[in-house]
């Protein structure tokens, strides 16, 4: 059981690192507000693998248009 949990944790960090590399090459972009937690040093690694509680840079009107599109 311990090995399984360790493998899951290492896989999670590996995916986070690969997503960070993809972001560096411009394959992914973050649309969050500048004061979002995901822009903090150290936490930005987990931006793409922990997609909850982000602060959006879009207004409510923009979000409605994005949902319709």
C-alpha positions as CSV (number, residue, x, y, z in Angstrom):
1,X,0.0,0.0,0.0
2,X,2.9,2.3,0.8
3,X,4.4,1.8,-2.6
4,X,1.1,2.6,-4.3
5,X,0.8,5.9,-2.5
6,X,4.4,6.8,-3.2
7,X,3.9,6.0,-6.9
8,X,0.7,8.1,-7.0
9,X,2.4,11.0,-5.3
10,X,5.5,10.8,-7.7
11,X,3.2,10.6,-10.7
12,X,1.2,13.6,-9.5
13,X,4.4,15.7,-9.2
14,X,5.7,14.3,-12.6
15,X,2.6,15.4,-14.4
16,X,2.8,18.8,-12.7
17,X,6.3,19.2,-13.9
18,X,5.5,18.2,-17.4
19,X,2.6,20.6,-17.5
20,X,5.0,23.3,-16.2
21,X,7.4,22.6,-19.1
22,X,4.5,22.7,-21.6
23,X,3.5,26.1,-20.1
24,X,7.0,27.4,-20.5
25,X,7.0,26.5,-24.2
26,X,3.7,28.3,-24.7
27,X,1.5,25.2,-25.2
28,X,-0.7,26.1,-22.3
29,X,-1.6,29.5,-20.8
30,X,-3.2,30.5,-17.6
31,X,-6.1,32.9,-17.7
32,X,-6.2,33.6,-14.0
33,X,-6.1,37.0,-12.4
34,X,-2.6,38.2,-11.2
35,X,-3.6,37.8,-7.6
36,X,-4.6,34.1,-7.9
37,X,-2.8,31.5,-5.8
38,X,-1.4,29.8,-8.8
39,X,0.9,32.7,-9.6
40,X,2.8,32.4,-6.3
41,X,6.3,31.0,-6.4
42,X,6.3,27.3,-5.5
43,X,2.6,26.9,-6.0
44,X,2.6,27.6,-9.7
45,X,4.0,24.0,-10.3
46,X,0.6,22.6,-9.3
47,X,-1.5,25.1,-11.4
48,X,-2.6,22.5,-13.9
49,X,-3.1,19.5,-11.7
50,X,-5.0,21.3,-9.0
51,X,-7.6,23.2,-11.0
52,X,-9.9,24.3,-8.1
53,X,-10.4,27.7,-6.5
54,X,-8.7,29.7,-9.1
55,X,-9.4,33.4,-9.4
56,X,-10.6,34.2,-12.9
57,X,-9.5,37.3,-14.7
58,X,-12.8,37.2,-16.7
59,X,-15.9,39.1,-15.7
60,X,-19.2,37.4,-15.3
61,X,-20.2,38.6,-18.7
62,X,-17.1,37.2,-20.3
63,X,-17.7,33.9,-18.6
64,X,-21.2,33.7,-20.0
65,X,-19.9,34.4,-23.5
66,X,-17.2,31.7,-23.1
67,X,-19.9,29.2,-21.9
68,X,-22.0,29.9,-25.0
69,X,-19.2,29.7,-27.5
